[in-house]
Amino acid sequence: MNFPSLFVFSLVSSSYAFGPGNVRNLQIVNKNLNLDGFPRSTVVAGGTFPGTPILANKGDRLLINVIDSLTDPTMLRSTSIHWHGIFQDETSWADGPAFVTQCPIAANNSFLYDFTPSGQAGTFWYHSHLSTQYIDGLRGPFIIYDPEDPHKSLYDIDNVDTIISLADWFHTPSRNAPFPLFATSILINGKGRFAGGPASPLSVVAVTSGLRYRFRLISMSAEPNFVFSIDGHKLTVIEADGVSTQPVEVDSIQIFAAQRYSFVLKANQKIDNYWIRSVPNLGDTSFNGGVNSAILRYTRAPKCDPTTNITGTKLLLETDLHPLVHVPVPGLPEAGGADVSINLNIGTNFAATPPQYLLNGVSFQPPTAPALLQILSGAQLASDLLPTGSYYALPPNKVIEISIPGSDDPGAPHPFHLHGHHFHVIRSAGSSVYNYKNPVIRDVVNTGTGPAGANDNVTFRFVTDNPGPWFLHCHIDLHLDIGLAVVLAEDVPKTAKEVVPNAWKNLCPTYDALTPDQL
């Protein structure tokens, strides 16, 4: 994967060495890009799609100055960046979701995100968290390397060229698109084709025979989930959402919006070209004309399209994933064994204008003052926070259990992401078993389908050890935009004592002064 620039915060390879703690500028720009044979104006970080990779080592302090240089009036000109999967311990102000932990950054302004992902390593990403802006291109990889990675003996190569991003792509700016919106093409590492379109270049992932590669698979999807595979090769999964797992060998991986996996691939097949496949659950699911595809190319293989076929059938199941290092499930190993239990029922009101998604009968509407600002300004209870009905107060140092019954609405299944934490998935979609022993730990979970389907009741637990207003939402961007979210107000008294930078305090006055055409 070729990127024109990299943000490297410490020595992660011999080619790129920067001192930890250096400020890096991340410029958000409009740029005309032709990613699948159709040129369009985009919103991108660093002028590319995917955006500039951010690379760091475990323990690095990251200072990322986001510069908003957006000018295209057909799309949002303000922005806000979320560092997906980073806990933001004591820095909830840097989490990024607009109107939850900050006001957006206005055009021709900048904002410095300053945080240290203490103890975290693995595969993450960053994206706009303002309305549907990331649909228009503001998505990029974020990798934290662990010099003492417990899986290091399993692979030889792990660098920027082994990042694989999957994304849906749209030919219409998201602000002008109808609901529902369906992708025109699927991009792998920023390249793809669409049905009836030209034979535009496909991404090529290069490997050398005899080497073992750690590939970091990131779903930057705004809507579909994908089944990912590489013809003729086994995939040994070793990480899910920034948490090392016990190795599991599979032929394919179903990956939902915002999820990440690392897998080891052994380049042990004959020197040739092999199809990389990413089949969406929506739209064109074929491989006709090279759609939904990229190429795995061995060194010295001819530069031509592959002629390979799908060879394996073993699909990764979430219930087969277990943490490499045992972390006990919090609470008692039984139903109701948590201090606080919350059930969130997904509903719809598609007859409304605009259409609405609901959680427990309430559609989340972004407030004019971010939740964090409301707390810092004196809001003491969840009932004090606006909009009413969308906040759940969580006491400190308690075990929280959240259950989300599956839904049969047309947009299901819904991948739910929790900010500020990862969690133990004690019941996965497609399973009726509650695993209190060694379930996967992650930060995005597929919530499955409803009574007409699998009758799922996905359930997860975490401990309230990180004060802040944490967004819990569907990561299908259009679903979030029409209300499929709540805010978990964790330890409000301690959150009220959080120290925020002066620049954060200036975001709202600057944004509030904008005229509608400047938003």
N, C-alpha and C positions, 0 to 999 in steps of 0.2 A: 504494500500500500504506500503510495508516494504522496507525501505531504510537503508543501513548500516551506513550512515552518513548524517548529515544535516548541512547546513550553516544557522545559525540563528544569525541575527545581533542585535537583542534586545529581550526583554522578550515577546515572542509570545505564550508561554505556560509555565506551571509550571515546565516542564521537561527540557526545553532548555533555558538557560539564558546566554547571552553574552553581553558585553558592546557594544553599538553602536560605530562604528569607528574602531573596531578591524579588522585587516587584516585576511582574510581567503584565504587559498591556494586551488585553483581548479586545480587538476592535470589531464592533458589530456593524456590518455594512450591507447595503443592497448591492447585489451583483447579478448581472445576466449570466446564467449558466445553462448549458445544454447537457443534461445528465443522462437523458434517455432518447435523444433524437428530437426533443421538443424544447426550444429555448424559452426561458421565462425569467422574469425578475425574481430574486430570492432574498431572504434575510439569512445571512450566514456570519459565522465567527471566523475572522481572519481571511475572508474572501473565498473559502472553499466549502464544499460539502463532501463528507462530514467536515465539521469545523476543526480548527487547530487542535491537535491532540495535546492534552495536558498530562505530563508524565512526572511522577514524584517517587520518592522512596518513603517507606514507612517512617512516620515520625516527623516528616518535613512540615515546616510552617509554610503555608501557601498565601501569597499576597497577589491577587489577581485584580487588576484595574480594568473594569469593563467600561469601554468607551463607546457610547451610542452615537454612531455617525449615520443613522438611518434617515433617508430623504424621500423614499417612494410613498406617495400618498395613497396608493391602492392597498397598502398594508400598514399595520401598526408601526408607528415611528418610535414609541417608547419601548422599553424592554425590561426584563428582569431575568436573572439566571439562577437556576437551581442546580446544585452539585449533588446529583442523584446518588443516594446511598450513604452519604456522609452524615454522621450523627449530629454534627454541630454542637458538641457538648460545650455549654456556656456561651455559645455564639449563635443562638437561634436567629438573631438579627441578620446573619449571613446565609440563611437557608435558601432564600430566594423567591418563594411563591408570592406573587403580587397580591396585595390586600390581605395577606395572612401575616407575613413577617416583615413586609416592607411595602412602600409605594414604589411604582415603577421608576426606572431611570428615564428621564426625559431626553429627547433627541438633543444633540450638541452638549450633552453632559456626560459625566463619568462617575463611577462609584467603585471604591476599593473594597473587595471582599477579602477578609483577613481571617484565616482559620487554620487550625491544626487538626488533621484527622487522627487523633491520638489512638494508637493501637490498631488502626485499620489498614488493611492491605487487600488488594484484589482488583477486580474489574468494575469500574464505575462509568458514569458518563455525565455530561452536563447538557442542559437544554433550557430554552426559554420557558418561563413559568408565568406568562402573561397571556390570558385568553388562549387563542389557538395559534399563536405565533410560531411554535416549533414545527407546525405543519409546513410552514413556508421555508424551512431549512435550518433553523437555529438549533442544531444538535451536534454534539461532538464527543469523542472518547476521552476518558479520564482514567488513567491507570496508576495505581500505587503499588510499586514493586516492594517485595519483601526480600532483603538480602539473605534472610535465613528461612526462605520458603521451605516448608517441610516436604513439598513435592519436587524439590529441585532435581533429585536424582532421576526423575521420570522423563525429563526433556533436555534437549541440547540448545534450543533456540526459543527465546521469548523476547521480542522487541516490537517496535512500532509496526513492522511489516507483518506481524502475526495477529494484528487486530482485524477482526471481521465484523463490519457493521451491516445490519439489515434495516432497511427503511422502506416505508411506503412513500410514493411520490405522486404529487397532484399537479395538474396543469393549470388549475384555477387558484388564485390567491384565496386563502382561507376566509377572509372577511366577506368575499363575494360568493362563496360557495353555498349551495343549498344543503339542507339537512334531509336525509343523511348524505354524507359525502363519501365517495368511494375512490380509492386510489387508481391512478391510471397505470402505474407501473410499480415494480418492486426493484429497489436498488441494492446491490451488494457492493460495499465499499464505494458508494457514490456513483455507480454505473449500472445501467440496465436498458431494457427495451420494452416497448409496449405493443400490444396487438395492433397490427396494421401499420406500425411505424417503421422507420428505417433500421437497418442493421447497424446500430450504433455500437461503439466499442464496449466490450464486457470487461469487467475487472479480472485480472490475472493474479493469482496467488502462487508465488514461486516456491518450490521446495527442491532440495537436493537429496538424491537417493541415499539412504542409510542414516539420515538424521531424524531426530524426534523433535516435533514442534509443539509448543504450547500456544494454541490459538485461543484468543479471547473474543468470544462471540457476544455481541451487544445488539439487542433489539431496540432500535431507535424508532420503532413503529409508533404511529399516531393512532392506528386502529387495528389492523389484522394481527393475528398470531401466525407463526410460521412453523412448518416442519422443515428442519435443516438437515442436509446430508451431503456427503461427498462420495461419489461413486467409487466402489472398490476399496474403501477404507473404513476401518473401525475408528470410533471416537471414544476416547477414555475420559469421561467427565471427572474433573478434580476440583471444581469450584462452582458455587452457585451464589450469585449476588454478593460477592465479596467475602464469602465464608468457604474455607477449604473443606472439601468433602472426601469421604472414602472413595477411592477410584471405582467407577462403574463403566464397563465397556458396552457401548450401544452402536447401532447403525444410524440412528437419527435422533434429533432433539426437537421436541415441540417447545417453542420459546414465545412467551407472551410479551406484549408491549412493556418495555423498560426492564425486562429481566436480562440477566447476564449469566453466561457459563464460560468456564475454561475447560478445554478438552485437549488431550494429547493425541496427536496424529503421528504415526510411524510411516515415514516415506519408504515403504518396503515393497511397493508394487513396481511393475516394469516401467521403464522410462517412457512416459506418454502424457497425454492430456486427459483430465477427468472432469466431468461436470460437477460443479458445486450447485446444489439445488436449495431453493428457499420457497416452499409452497405456501401461499397465503390461504387462510380459511375463507377469504372473500374474494370475489372478482375472478380473474383468469387464473386458473390453477394448473394450466398446461405448461409445457416447455416449448411450445411451438415457436420456431424462429428465435430461440434463445431467450425467451422471457423467463423471469424468475431464476436466472442462472448466472454463474460466473465460472471461471476455469481454474482448476488446480493444475499447474504446469511444472513438470519435473525439468531440472536443468538438462539441456541437450535434447529435449523433446521438440518436435516440429511446431512452429507457430501456426496452429490451425485449431479449429473447433474440435472438441472431443467427439467420439462416437460411442462413448460408454453408456451403460444402462444401470439403473438402480439394482443393487445386488442384495441388500440386507433388509430385514423387516423388524429388527428389535428397536422399539421406540423407548426413549428414556421416560420412565414414570417418576413423578415427584416422590412417590412413596419408596422408591429405591435409593433415594439420596439420604445420606446420613453424615453428620459433621465428622470431620477427621479427628478433632479433639472433642471429647465428650463434654457437653455443657448440659447439666440437668435441666429438665423442663421445670420452670417455676410453678409453684403451687402444688396441690395434692394431685396424685395420679388418678383422678376420678372426675366425673361430671360435676360441675359446680365447685371444683377445687381451686378456684381463684378468689381473690378478695373482691374484685369488681367484675361483673359479667355484663356485657353489652351485646344486644342482638340488633343488627342493622338489616332491615328489610328493604330491598330495592323495589322501587315503584316507578311508574311513568305517568305523565300527563301530556301525551303527544298532541292533544287537541288544543293545548295552550299556545299562545304566540309570544315569544318563541316556544317550541316544545320544551318539556321539562323532564329531567330525571329526578327521582326523589329517594331520600333515605329516611326511613321511618316517617314518611309523609311530608317531608320538608325538602325543598329544592334549595341548594346553597346558592346564595346571591352575594357576590363580593361586596363587602361594606366599603364606605368611602374612607374610613379610617382602618388601617390594618389591625388585626387582632392584637398583635404585640404592642402597637401604639396604644390601643384601648387599655391594655393591662398596665402599661407604664404610666398611663394617665389616671389610674385609680380604679379601674374595674376590678372588683374583688371576687365576683362569682360568675359562673358560666352564664347565669341568667342576666347578668349585666352586659354581656357581650352581644354586639349586633353583627349579623342579623339573628334574631331570636330563633331558637329551635335547631341551630346548626352547630352548637357547641356542647361538648360533654366534658365535665370537670373530672379530672383524675387526681386523686390524692397521691402524695409522694410515697415511694418505697412500698408499693403494693403490686400484687400480681393482677394483671388485667387480662381478661379473656374476651375476645371479640369473635362473634359468629356472624357470618353473612350467608343466609340461605341462598341457594342458586336461583337464578331468574330465568324465565322463559321469554323475556322481551326480545325483540329482533336484534338488539345489539349484544346479547349475551354470547359467550361468557365474558365477564368483566374482570380484568386484572387490577387488583387493588394494591396501592402502594401506601406505606406508612412512612412519613418523614420522622426523623429524629431517633429512629430505632430500627433494628431488625427484630424478627420474632420467630418463635417455634411454631411451625405449622403442625398442629396436633391432629387435624383432619384435613386431608387434601381433597380436591375435586376428583370425582370418580371413585371415591372410597368411602365406606361407611365405618372404617376402623379409626379409633382414636389412639394415636401413638404417643404415650407419655414417657417413652424410654429414650428414643434417639431420632426424633423427627428432623427434617431439614430445617435449617435456620436461614431465612431470607428476608427481603424487604418488599417483594412484589409477589402476590399470590393470585392464581386463577381461581375465581369464585364459582366456576361451574355453571350448571343449569338447574332448572327448577323441576316441579312435580311432573311435568310432561316428559322430562328427560331423565337425568340421573338422580333427581331429588337430593342435590348436594346441600351440605351445610358446612362449608369451609370454616374452620375454627383455628385461631392462633392466640398465643400468649406472649406477653412481655412484661418487664418490670419497669415501673415508673421511677427511673433513676436519672432522668435527663429533663429538667424543667423547660417548658416552652409551649407555645401554641403549635401543635404539630398537625399538619394536614394529613387526612386519610381520604384517599380518593381513587376513583377509577382512572387508570392511566390511558384509556382511550380518550384522546384530547377533546374531541367533540362532546363526549359524555360528561367530562369534567366541566366543560364550558357551559353546559345547560343543567348543572346542578348536582352531579353525582359525587358528593363530597360532604365531609363534616370536618370540624376542627376539634382535636383532643387537647383541651386546655390543661396541661399537666403542671401541677404544683404552682398554681397562680401566685401565691405569696412570694415564692422564691423567684419566679419569673419577673415579678415586679421590681426586683432588685438587680436585674441584669444591666450591665453597663454597656451602652451603645455609643458608637462614635458620633461626633457632631455631623459628619457627612450623612449619616443615616437619618438624623433628625431633619436635615434639609431636603430629603427626598420628597416628602409629602407637600410642603409649601411650593416647591418647584413644579411638581406634577399638577397640583390643584390649580395652578395659575395658567395651565395650558388651555387653549381654545380647542373645540372639538376636532378641527382639522389638524391639530398638532399632536393629538394623542397617538 
